[in-house]
């Protein structure tokens, strides 16, 4: 009896890797790849897909729902992932987002949100290098 060459997870990793390779080649054709950071969006995908993306070589992942970031980041904390929050900031979730995301790439009005974000600052030791 023989086992299949790939499991469903292996096939997903290979599909993500192939897409990532295609994207990186396209970037290299128009720019210096060292100047471009690819961030994979995880919106509506579960921790299993996050793990597959990590296995495929994607280390920067973005989430635009605070609740999903708060679920996925701890569930995949054993992986070397830099989490980006790419959604709209809600005042009541800023501290929670700042506790899980290394990068916050949201635009918000300059009001109390800016003050709250500053008071929930991300320590420099958690900031990714450029």
N, CA, C and O atoms as a GROMACS GRO file, in nm:
protein
  520
    1UNK      N    1   0.083  -0.118   0.000
    1UNK     CA    2   0.000   0.000   0.000
    1UNK      C    3   0.088   0.125   0.000
    1UNK      O    4   0.182   0.134   0.078
    2UNK      N    5   0.058   0.220  -0.086
    2UNK     CA    6   0.137   0.341  -0.092
    2UNK      C    7   0.057   0.460  -0.038
    2UNK      O    8  -0.066   0.464  -0.049
    3UNK      N    9   0.128   0.554   0.019
    3UNK     CA   10   0.062   0.673   0.068
    3UNK      C   11   0.074   0.783  -0.036
    3UNK      O   12   0.167   0.782  -0.118
    4UNK      N   13  -0.018   0.879  -0.034
    4UNK     CA   14  -0.008   0.988  -0.132
    4UNK      C   15   0.120   1.068  -0.111
    4UNK      O   16   0.167   1.082   0.001
    5UNK      N   17   0.175   1.120  -0.220
    5UNK     CA   18   0.299   1.196  -0.212
    5UNK      C   19   0.282   1.324  -0.131
    5UNK      O   20   0.374   1.367  -0.062
    6UNK      N   21   0.166   1.386  -0.139
    6UNK     CA   22   0.140   1.510  -0.067
    6UNK      C   23   0.014   1.498   0.016
    6UNK      O   24  -0.084   1.438  -0.028
    7UNK      N   25   0.016   1.555   0.133
    7UNK     CA   26  -0.108   1.568   0.210
    7UNK      C   27  -0.175   1.696   0.162
    7UNK      O   28  -0.117   1.772   0.084
    8UNK      N   29  -0.296   1.720   0.209
    8UNK     CA   30  -0.366   1.843   0.173
    8UNK      C   31  -0.283   1.964   0.217
    8UNK      O   32  -0.277   2.064   0.146
    9UNK      N   33  -0.219   1.955   0.334
    9UNK     CA   34  -0.138   2.064   0.384
    9UNK      C   35  -0.014   2.085   0.297
    9UNK      O   36   0.023   2.198   0.267
   10UNK      N   37   0.050   1.975   0.255
   10UNK     CA   38   0.166   1.986   0.167
   10UNK      C   39   0.128   2.053   0.035
   10UNK      O   40   0.203   2.135  -0.017
   11UNK      N   41   0.012   2.018  -0.018
   11UNK     CA   42  -0.034   2.078  -0.143
   11UNK      C   43  -0.058   2.228  -0.124
   11UNK      O   44  -0.028   2.307  -0.214
   12UNK      N   45  -0.113   2.267  -0.010
   12UNK     CA   46  -0.136   2.408   0.018
   12UNK      C   47  -0.004   2.484   0.030
   12UNK      O   48   0.010   2.593  -0.024
   13UNK      N   49   0.092   2.426   0.100
   13UNK     CA   50   0.224   2.488   0.113
   13UNK      C   51   0.286   2.507  -0.025
   13UNK      O   52   0.340   2.614  -0.055
   14UNK      N   53   0.278   2.407  -0.108
   14UNK     CA   54   0.336   2.416  -0.242
   14UNK      C   55   0.265   2.521  -0.327
   14UNK      O   56   0.329   2.592  -0.404
   15UNK      N   57   0.132   2.531  -0.314
   15UNK     CA   58   0.057   2.631  -0.390
   15UNK      C   59   0.095   2.772  -0.345
   15UNK      O   60   0.114   2.861  -0.428
   16UNK      N   61   0.106   2.792  -0.214
   16UNK     CA   62   0.147   2.923  -0.162
   16UNK      C   63   0.290   2.955  -0.206
   16UNK      O   64   0.318   3.067  -0.248
   17UNK      N   65   0.378   2.856  -0.196
   17UNK     CA   66   0.518   2.877  -0.237
   17UNK      C   67   0.527   2.914  -0.385
   17UNK      O   68   0.603   3.004  -0.422
   18UNK      N   69   0.451   2.846  -0.469
   18UNK     CA   70   0.453   2.876  -0.613
   18UNK      C   71   0.402   3.018  -0.639
   18UNK      O   72   0.460   3.091  -0.720
   19UNK      N   73   0.294   3.056  -0.572
   19UNK     CA   74   0.242   3.192  -0.588
   19UNK      C   75   0.342   3.296  -0.539
   19UNK      O   76   0.359   3.401  -0.601
   20UNK      N   77   0.406   3.267  -0.428
   20UNK     CA   78   0.506   3.358  -0.372
   20UNK      C   79   0.627   3.372  -0.465
   20UNK      O   80   0.678   3.482  -0.484
   21UNK      N   81   0.671   3.260  -0.522
   21UNK     CA   82   0.782   3.264  -0.618
   21UNK      C   83   0.746   3.347  -0.741
   21UNK      O   84   0.828   3.426  -0.789
   22UNK      N   85   0.624   3.331  -0.792
   22UNK     CA   86   0.578   3.409  -0.906
   22UNK      C   87   0.576   3.558  -0.872
   22UNK      O   88   0.620   3.641  -0.952
   23UNK      N   89   0.526   3.591  -0.755
   23UNK     CA   90   0.522   3.730  -0.710
   23UNK      C   91   0.662   3.788  -0.696
   23UNK      O   92   0.688   3.901  -0.738
   24UNK      N   93   0.752   3.712  -0.636
   24UNK     CA   94   0.889   3.761  -0.617
   24UNK      C   95   0.961   3.782  -0.750
   24UNK      O   96   1.040   3.876  -0.764
   25UNK      N   97   0.936   3.696  -0.847
   25UNK     CA   98   0.996   3.715  -0.980
   25UNK      C   99   0.940   3.842  -1.046
   25UNK      O  100   1.015   3.916  -1.110
   26UNK      N  101   0.812   3.866  -1.030
   26UNK     CA  102   0.751   3.987  -1.087
   26UNK      C  103   0.809   4.112  -1.020
   26UNK      O  104   0.835   4.212  -1.087
   27UNK      N  105   0.830   4.106  -0.891
   27UNK     CA  106   0.890   4.219  -0.819
   27UNK      C  107   1.032   4.241  -0.869
   27UNK      O  108   1.072   4.355  -0.894
   28UNK      N  109   1.109   4.134  -0.882
   28UNK     CA  110   1.248   4.145  -0.926
   28UNK      C  111   1.259   4.203  -1.067
   28UNK      O  112   1.361   4.264  -1.101
   29UNK      N  113   1.157   4.185  -1.147
   29UNK     CA  114   1.159   4.238  -1.284
   29UNK      C  115   1.145   4.389  -1.288
   29UNK      O  116   1.182   4.452  -1.386
   30UNK      N  117   1.092   4.448  -1.182
   30UNK     CA  118   1.067   4.593  -1.183
   30UNK      C  119   1.133   4.670  -1.070
   30UNK      O  120   1.133   4.793  -1.070
   31UNK      N  121   1.190   4.599  -0.972
   31UNK     CA  122   1.245   4.668  -0.856
   31UNK      C  123   1.350   4.581  -0.790
   31UNK      O  124   1.367   4.463  -0.823
   32UNK      N  125   1.421   4.640  -0.697
   32UNK     CA  126   1.516   4.566  -0.615
   32UNK      C  127   1.435   4.489  -0.510
   32UNK      O  128   1.375   4.551  -0.423
   33UNK      N  129   1.433   4.357  -0.516
   33UNK     CA  130   1.353   4.279  -0.421
   33UNK      C  131   1.385   4.307  -0.274
   33UNK      O  132   1.299   4.289  -0.188
   34UNK      N  133   1.506   4.351  -0.245
   34UNK     CA  134   1.543   4.381  -0.107
   34UNK      C  135   1.468   4.504  -0.055
   34UNK      O  136   1.461   4.525   0.066
   35UNK      N  137   1.412   4.584  -0.145
   35UNK     CA  138   1.340   4.704  -0.104
   35UNK      C  139   1.190   4.680  -0.089
   35UNK      O  140   1.116   4.773  -0.056
   36UNK      N  141   1.146   4.557  -0.113
   36UNK     CA  142   1.003   4.526  -0.111
   36UNK      C  143   0.974   4.422  -0.004
   36UNK      O  144   1.039   4.317   0.002
   37UNK      N  145   0.878   4.451   0.080
   37UNK     CA  146   0.836   4.354   0.181
   37UNK      C  147   0.700   4.299   0.140
   37UNK      O  148   0.603   4.375   0.130
   38UNK      N  149   0.691   4.170   0.119
   38UNK     CA  150   0.565   4.106   0.082
   38UNK      C  151   0.492   4.070   0.211
   38UNK      O  152   0.546   4.001   0.298
   39UNK      N  153   0.369   4.118   0.222
   39UNK     CA  154   0.286   4.089   0.338
   39UNK      C  155   0.164   4.011   0.288
   39UNK      O  156   0.087   4.062   0.206
   40UNK      N  157   0.149   3.890   0.336
   40UNK     CA  158   0.036   3.807   0.296
   40UNK      C  159  -0.085   3.834   0.384
   40UNK      O  160  -0.074   3.830   0.506
   41UNK      N  161  -0.198   3.861   0.322
   41UNK     CA  162  -0.321   3.884   0.398
   41UNK      C  163  -0.382   3.754   0.444
   41UNK      O  164  -0.389   3.657   0.368
   42UNK      N  165  -0.428   3.751   0.570
   42UNK     CA  166  -0.485   3.628   0.626
   42UNK      C  167  -0.634   3.640   0.655
   42UNK      O  168  -0.693   3.552   0.719
   43UNK      N  169  -0.695   3.746   0.608
   43UNK     CA  170  -0.837   3.772   0.635
   43UNK      C  171  -0.923   3.650   0.603
   43UNK      O  172  -0.921   3.600   0.490
   44UNK      N  173  -0.994   3.604   0.699
   44UNK     CA  174  -1.087   3.489   0.695
   44UNK      C  175  -1.019   3.353   0.685
   44UNK      O  176  -1.088   3.251   0.682
   45UNK      N  177  -0.886   3.347   0.680
   45UNK     CA  178  -0.815   3.219   0.677
   45UNK      C  179  -0.773   3.183   0.818
   45UNK      O  180  -0.736   3.271   0.896
   46UNK      N  181  -0.778   3.058   0.851
   46UNK     CA  182  -0.747   3.012   0.986
   46UNK      C  183  -0.599   2.988   1.010
   46UNK      O  184  -0.517   3.004   0.920
   47UNK      N  185  -0.566   2.951   1.134
   47UNK     CA  186  -0.426   2.926   1.171
   47UNK      C  187  -0.358   2.819   1.086
   47UNK      O  188  -0.236   2.824   1.068
   48UNK      N  189  -0.434   2.722   1.032
   48UNK     CA  190  -0.373   2.620   0.948
   48UNK      C  191  -0.315   2.681   0.820
   48UNK      O  192  -0.210   2.637   0.772
   49UNK      N  193  -0.382   2.780   0.764
   49UNK     CA  194  -0.332   2.846   0.644
   49UNK      C  195  -0.214   2.937   0.680
   49UNK      O  196  -0.120   2.951   0.602
   50UNK      N  197  -0.220   2.999   0.798
   50UNK     CA  198  -0.108   3.080   0.846
   50UNK      C  199   0.017   2.991   0.856
   50UNK      O  200   0.126   3.031   0.814
   51UNK      N  201   0.001   2.871   0.912
   51UNK     CA  202   0.113   2.778   0.924
   51UNK      C  203   0.166   2.738   0.787
   51UNK      O  204   0.287   2.728   0.767
   52UNK      N  205   0.076   2.714   0.693
   52UNK     CA  206   0.119   2.678   0.557
   52UNK      C  207   0.195   2.794   0.492
   52UNK      O  208   0.296   2.772   0.425
   53UNK      N  209   0.147   2.917   0.513
   53UNK     CA  210   0.217   3.034   0.457
   53UNK      C  211   0.357   3.045   0.517
   53UNK      O  212   0.453   3.074   0.446
   54UNK      N  213   0.369   3.022   0.648
   54UNK     CA  214   0.500   3.025   0.712
   54UNK      C  215   0.592   2.917   0.657
   54UNK      O  216   0.710   2.942   0.633
   55UNK      N  217   0.538   2.799   0.637
   55UNK     CA  218   0.617   2.688   0.582
   55UNK      C  219   0.660   2.717   0.438
   55UNK      O  220   0.763   2.666   0.392
   56UNK      N  221   0.581   2.798   0.368
   56UNK     CA  222   0.614   2.833   0.229
   56UNK      C  223   0.716   2.946   0.220
   56UNK      O  224   0.763   2.980   0.112
   57UNK      N  225   0.751   3.004   0.335
   57UNK     CA  226   0.853   3.109   0.335
   57UNK      C  227   0.801   3.250   0.353
   57UNK      O  228   0.877   3.345   0.338
   58UNK      N  229   0.674   3.265   0.384
   58UNK     CA  230   0.616   3.398   0.405
   58UNK      C  231   0.624   3.429   0.554
   58UNK      O  232   0.562   3.361   0.635
   59UNK      N  233   0.701   3.532   0.589
   59UNK     CA  234   0.720   3.563   0.731
   59UNK      C  235   0.648   3.689   0.776
   59UNK      O  236   0.642   3.717   0.896
   60UNK      N  237   0.593   3.766   0.682
   60UNK     CA  238   0.515   3.885   0.716
   60UNK      C  239   0.370   3.859   0.677
   60UNK      O  240   0.340   3.835   0.560
   61UNK      N  241   0.282   3.863   0.776
   61UNK     CA  242   0.142   3.838   0.751
   61UNK      C  243   0.058   3.951   0.805
   61UNK      O  244   0.090   4.008   0.909
   62UNK      N  245  -0.048   3.985   0.732
   62UNK     CA  246  -0.134   4.096   0.773
   62UNK      C  247  -0.275   4.050   0.801
   62UNK      O  248  -0.329   3.963   0.733
   63UNK      N  249  -0.332   4.109   0.902
   63UNK     CA  250  -0.471   4.080   0.940
   63UNK      C  251  -0.546   4.211   0.953
   63UNK      O  252  -0.493   4.307   1.009
   64UNK      N  253  -0.668   4.216   0.903
   64UNK     CA  254  -0.742   4.340   0.914
   64UNK      C  255  -0.859   4.334   1.012
   64UNK      O  256  -0.930   4.433   1.030
   65UNK      N  257  -0.882   4.221   1.073
   65UNK     CA  258  -0.982   4.211   1.179
   65UNK      C  259  -0.910   4.190   1.311
   65UNK      O  260  -0.833   4.095   1.326
   66UNK      N  261  -0.935   4.276   1.407
   66UNK     CA  262  -0.870   4.265   1.538
   66UNK      C  263  -0.898   4.130   1.601
   66UNK      O  264  -0.808   4.067   1.656
   67UNK      N  265  -1.022   4.084   1.595
   67UNK     CA  266  -1.057   3.957   1.659
   67UNK      C  267  -0.980   3.840   1.598
   67UNK      O  268  -0.939   3.749   1.670
   68UNK      N  269  -0.958   3.844   1.466
   68UNK     CA  270  -0.882   3.735   1.403
   68UNK      C  271  -0.734   3.744   1.438
   68UNK      O  272  -0.670   3.641   1.459
   69UNK      N  273  -0.679   3.865   1.445
   69UNK     CA  274  -0.540   3.881   1.487
   69UNK      C  275  -0.522   3.827   1.628
   69UNK      O  276  -0.425   3.756   1.656
   70UNK      N  277  -0.615   3.859   1.716
   70UNK     CA  278  -0.606   3.815   1.855
   70UNK      C  279  -0.619   3.663   1.869
   70UNK      O  280  -0.574   3.606   1.968
   71UNK      N  281  -0.680   3.599   1.771
   71UNK     CA  282  -0.690   3.453   1.770
   71UNK      C  283  -0.568   3.389   1.704
   71UNK      O  284  -0.511   3.293   1.757
   72UNK      N  285  -0.528   3.440   1.589
   72UNK     CA  286  -0.422   3.377   1.509
   72UNK      C  287  -0.283   3.396   1.565
   72UNK      O  288  -0.202   3.303   1.563
   73UNK      N  289  -0.252   3.516   1.616
   73UNK     CA  290  -0.116   3.542   1.664
   73UNK      C  291  -0.077   3.446   1.777
   73UNK      O  292   0.031   3.387   1.770
   74UNK      N  293  -0.159   3.427   1.880
   74UNK     CA  294  -0.119   3.332   1.985
   74UNK      C  295  -0.118   3.187   1.935
   74UNK      O  296  -0.036   3.106   1.980
   75UNK      N  297  -0.208   3.154   1.844
   75UNK     CA  298  -0.216   3.016   1.793
   75UNK      C  299  -0.097   2.980   1.706
   75UNK      O  300  -0.071   2.862   1.682
   76UNK      N  301  -0.023   3.081   1.660
   76UNK     CA  302   0.092   3.056   1.574
   76UNK      C  303   0.218   3.121   1.631
   76UNK      O  304   0.312   3.151   1.557
   77UNK      N  305   0.220   3.142   1.761
   77UNK     CA  306   0.333   3.212   1.826
   77UNK      C  307   0.464   3.136   1.816
   77UNK      O  308   0.571   3.193   1.839
   78UNK      N  309   0.458   3.008   1.783
   78UNK     CA  310   0.580   2.929   1.768
   78UNK      C  311   0.648   2.954   1.632
   78UNK      O  312   0.759   2.907   1.609
   79UNK      N  313   0.582   3.028   1.544
   79UNK     CA  314   0.637   3.058   1.412
   79UNK      C  315   0.705   3.194   1.412
   79UNK      O  316   0.669   3.281   1.492
   80UNK      N  317   0.801   3.213   1.325
   80UNK     CA  318   0.872   3.342   1.312
   80UNK      C  319   0.793   3.431   1.217
   80UNK      O  320   0.832   3.451   1.102
   81UNK      N  321   0.682   3.485   1.267
   81UNK     CA  322   0.594   3.569   1.186
   81UNK      C  323   0.596   3.711   1.240
   81UNK      O  324   0.588   3.733   1.361
   82UNK      N  325   0.607   3.807   1.150
   82UNK     CA  326   0.587   3.947   1.184
   82UNK      C  327   0.443   3.979   1.147
   82UNK      O  328   0.406   3.976   1.030
   83UNK      N  329   0.362   4.010   1.248
   83UNK     CA  330   0.221   4.039   1.225
   83UNK      C  331   0.202   4.188   1.197
   83UNK      O  332   0.252   4.274   1.270
   84UNK      N  333   0.128   4.216   1.090
   84UNK     CA  334   0.090   4.352   1.052
   84UNK      C  335  -0.061   4.365   1.074
   84UNK      O  336  -0.136   4.278   1.031
   85UNK      N  337  -0.104   4.470   1.139
   85UNK     CA  338  -0.247   4.497   1.146
   85UNK      C  339  -0.277   4.595   1.035
   85UNK      O  340  -0.221   4.705   1.032
   86UNK      N  341  -0.366   4.557   0.942
   86UNK     CA  342  -0.393   4.638   0.824
   86UNK      C  343  -0.538   4.684   0.817
   86UNK      O  344  -0.583   4.731   0.713
   87UNK      N  345  -0.609   4.670   0.926
   87UNK     CA  346  -0.750   4.710   0.927
   87UNK      C  347  -0.772   4.846   0.989
   87UNK      O  348  -0.677   4.913   1.030
   88UNK      N  349  -0.897   4.885   0.996
   88UNK     CA  350  -0.934   5.012   1.058
   88UNK      C  351  -0.917   5.000   1.209
   88UNK      O  352  -0.959   4.902   1.271
   89UNK      N  353  -0.854   5.101   1.266
   89UNK     CA  354  -0.835   5.101   1.412
   89UNK      C  355  -0.963   5.143   1.482
   89UNK      O  356  -1.026   5.243   1.446
   90UNK      N  357  -1.000   5.067   1.582
   90UNK     CA  358  -1.112   5.104   1.668
   90UNK      C  359  -1.054   5.137   1.804
   90UNK      O  360  -0.972   5.062   1.857
   91UNK      N  361  -1.094   5.248   1.858
   91UNK     CA  362  -1.037   5.296   1.985
   91UNK      C  363  -1.036   5.190   2.093
   91UNK      O  364  -0.938   5.178   2.168
   92UNK      N  365  -1.143   5.114   2.103
   92UNK     CA  366  -1.153   5.016   2.211
   92UNK      C  367  -1.066   4.892   2.190
   92UNK      O  368  -1.059   4.806   2.278
   93UNK      N  369  -0.999   4.882   2.075
   93UNK     CA  370  -0.917   4.763   2.047
   93UNK      C  371  -0.769   4.795   2.028
   93UNK      O  372  -0.690   4.705   2.002
   94UNK      N  373  -0.732   4.921   2.039
   94UNK     CA  374  -0.594   4.962   2.012
   94UNK      C  375  -0.494   4.889   2.100
   94UNK      O  376  -0.395   4.836   2.050
   95UNK      N  377  -0.518   4.884   2.230
   95UNK     CA  378  -0.422   4.819   2.321
   95UNK      C  379  -0.407   4.671   2.289
   95UNK      O  380  -0.296   4.618   2.292
   96UNK      N  381  -0.518   4.604   2.258
   96UNK     CA  382  -0.511   4.461   2.223
   96UNK      C  383  -0.434   4.438   2.093
   96UNK      O  384  -0.354   4.346   2.083
   97UNK      N  385  -0.460   4.523   1.994
   97UNK     CA  386  -0.390   4.511   1.867
   97UNK      C  387  -0.240   4.534   1.887
   97UNK      O  388  -0.158   4.459   1.835
   98UNK      N  389  -0.206   4.637   1.964
   98UNK     CA  390  -0.065   4.668   1.988
   98UNK      C  391   0.006   4.557   2.064
   98UNK      O  392   0.128   4.544   2.054
   99UNK      N  393  -0.068   4.476   2.138
   99UNK     CA  394  -0.005   4.367   2.212
   99UNK      C  395   0.028   4.247   2.122
   99UNK      O  396   0.107   4.161   2.161
  100UNK      N  397  -0.031   4.242   2.002
  100UNK     CA  398  -0.010   4.126   1.913
  100UNK      C  399   0.058   4.160   1.782
  100UNK      O  400   0.130   4.076   1.727
  101UNK      N  401   0.038   4.280   1.730
  101UNK     CA  402   0.094   4.318   1.600
  101UNK      C  403   0.228   4.387   1.619
  101UNK      O  404   0.243   4.471   1.708
  102UNK      N  405   0.324   4.351   1.537
  102UNK     CA  406   0.453   4.419   1.539
  102UNK      C  407   0.449   4.546   1.454
  102UNK      O  408   0.527   4.638   1.475
  103UNK      N  409   0.357   4.549   1.357
  103UNK     CA  410   0.344   4.663   1.267
  103UNK      C  411   0.196   4.697   1.257
  103UNK      O  412   0.112   4.609   1.237
  104UNK      N  413   0.164   4.826   1.269
  104UNK     CA  414   0.027   4.872   1.250
  104UNK      C  415   0.027   4.963   1.129
  104UNK      O  416   0.091   5.068   1.129
  105UNK      N  417  -0.045   4.920   1.025
  105UNK     CA  418  -0.045   4.993   0.898
  105UNK      C  419  -0.183   5.048   0.869
  105UNK      O  420  -0.235   5.033   0.759
  106UNK      N  421  -0.242   5.111   0.967
  106UNK     CA  422  -0.376   5.164   0.953
  106UNK      C  423  -0.373   5.316   0.947
  106UNK      O  424  -0.282   5.380   0.999
  107UNK      N  425  -0.472   5.369   0.885
  107UNK     CA  426  -0.488   5.514   0.883
  107UNK      C  427  -0.610   5.547   0.967
  107UNK      O  428  -0.716   5.487   0.951
  108UNK      N  429  -0.592   5.641   1.055
  108UNK     CA  430  -0.705   5.685   1.136
  108UNK      C  431  -0.700   5.836   1.148
  108UNK      O  432  -0.597   5.899   1.124
  109UNK      N  433  -0.813   5.892   1.185
  109UNK     CA  434  -0.816   6.036   1.207
  109UNK      C  435  -0.722   6.071   1.322
  109UNK      O  436  -0.702   5.991   1.414
  110UNK      N  437  -0.666   6.188   1.314
  110UNK     CA  438  -0.579   6.232   1.425
  110UNK      C  439  -0.670   6.284   1.535
  110UNK      O  440  -0.717   6.397   1.530
  111UNK      N  441  -0.692   6.203   1.630
  111UNK     CA  442  -0.774   6.239   1.745
  111UNK      C  443  -0.726   6.157   1.863
  111UNK      O  444  -0.606   6.130   1.877
  112UNK      N  445  -0.816   6.117   1.946
  112UNK     CA  446  -0.776   6.039   2.064
  112UNK      C  447  -0.714   5.904   2.027
  112UNK      O  448  -0.641   5.847   2.108
  113UNK      N  449  -0.743   5.851   1.908
  113UNK     CA  450  -0.683   5.723   1.868
  113UNK      C  451  -0.531   5.734   1.864
  113UNK      O  452  -0.460   5.643   1.906
  114UNK      N  453  -0.482   5.846   1.812
  114UNK     CA  454  -0.336   5.866   1.805
  114UNK      C  455  -0.276   5.865   1.944
  114UNK      O  456  -0.171   5.804   1.966
  115UNK      N  457  -0.341   5.932   2.037
  115UNK     CA  458  -0.293   5.934   2.175
  115UNK      C  459  -0.296   5.794   2.235
  115UNK      O  460  -0.201   5.753   2.302
  116UNK      N  461  -0.405   5.722   2.212
  116UNK     CA  462  -0.415   5.586   2.265
  116UNK      C  463  -0.311   5.494   2.203
  116UNK      O  464  -0.252   5.411   2.272
  117UNK      N  465  -0.287   5.509   2.074
  117UNK     CA  466  -0.186   5.428   2.007
  117UNK      C  467  -0.048   5.458   2.064
  117UNK      O  468   0.030   5.367   2.088
  118UNK      N  469  -0.018   5.584   2.085
  118UNK     CA  470   0.110   5.621   2.145
  118UNK      C  471   0.124   5.564   2.284
  118UNK      O  472   0.232   5.519   2.322
  119UNK      N  473   0.017   5.564   2.363
  119UNK     CA  474   0.026   5.511   2.499
  119UNK      C  475   0.030   5.358   2.500
  119UNK      O  476   0.067   5.298   2.601
  120UNK      N  477  -0.008   5.295   2.389
  120UNK     CA  478  -0.002   5.148   2.377
  120UNK      C  479   0.114   5.108   2.288
  120UNK      O  480   0.110   5.005   2.221
  121UNK      N  481   0.218   5.190   2.288
  121UNK     CA  482   0.329   5.176   2.194
  121UNK      C  483   0.383   5.035   2.186
  121UNK      O  484   0.375   4.956   2.280
  122UNK      N  485   0.438   5.005   2.070
  122UNK     CA  486   0.503   4.877   2.046
  122UNK      C  487   0.650   4.896   2.082
  122UNK      O  488   0.717   4.981   2.023
  123UNK      N  489   0.702   4.819   2.177
  123UNK     CA  490   0.844   4.835   2.214
  123UNK      C  491   0.934   4.818   2.092
  123UNK      O  492   0.908   4.734   2.005
  124UNK      N  493   1.040   4.897   2.086
  124UNK     CA  494   1.131   4.889   1.972
  124UNK      C  495   1.189   4.751   1.952
  124UNK      O  496   1.221   4.713   1.839
  125UNK      N  497   1.202   4.675   2.058
  125UNK     CA  498   1.258   4.540   2.045
  125UNK      C  499   1.166   4.448   1.964
  125UNK      O  500   1.211   4.345   1.915
  126UNK      N  501   1.038   4.485   1.948
  126UNK     CA  502   0.944   4.404   1.871
  126UNK      C  503   0.929   4.454   1.728
  126UNK      O  504   0.863   4.389   1.648
  127UNK      N  505   0.989   4.567   1.696
  127UNK     CA  506   0.975   4.623   1.562
  127UNK      C  507   1.061   4.544   1.464
  127UNK      O  508   1.175   4.511   1.494
  128UNK      N  509   1.006   4.513   1.345
  128UNK     CA  510   1.085   4.440   1.246
  128UNK      C  511   1.193   4.531   1.187
  128UNK      O  512   1.176   4.652   1.181
  129UNK      N  513   1.302   4.471   1.145
  129UNK     CA  514   1.408   4.549   1.080
  129UNK      C  515   1.371   4.570   0.935
  129UNK      O  516   1.302   4.488   0.875
  130UNK      N  517   1.416   4.680   0.878
  130UNK     CA  518   1.383   4.710   0.737
  130UNK      C  519   1.479   4.644   0.645
  130UNK      O  520   1.468   4.659   0.523
   0.00000   0.00000   0.00000
